[in-house]
Amino acid sequence: MSTNVTSTPTVQTNILKAFVNASSLGSHAVVSAVNGKSIRVTGVALVTTLANSVKFLSAATDISATFPLGANGGIVLPFNEHGWFQTNSGEALNLNLSVATATGLSITYVVI
């Protein structure tokens, strides 16, 4: 039986947090762009009140799958030191909603 192992060197960086309470259709700023740096999302908790499809963007470019959620549905992506997704260098992290409904988002992230 073969095993795939990924070993990465230890990097010390500050884990940051952000949240958004969005309620309108379209894109919402989560973390502002940092010149010459990427925003790597390491954890997500999101809940929406109505059926909604949500996705994360680097500025206006998709960087996550679209998550179709039912009414009062949500997702949790637990802490992942390698990150779930990240923005392109120098671009903001945004959240896109397919429906105008109350949606709460909390994330942890690092700037690399």
Order of alpha helices (4+ residues) and beta strands (2+ residues): beta-beta-beta-beta-beta-beta-beta-beta-beta-beta
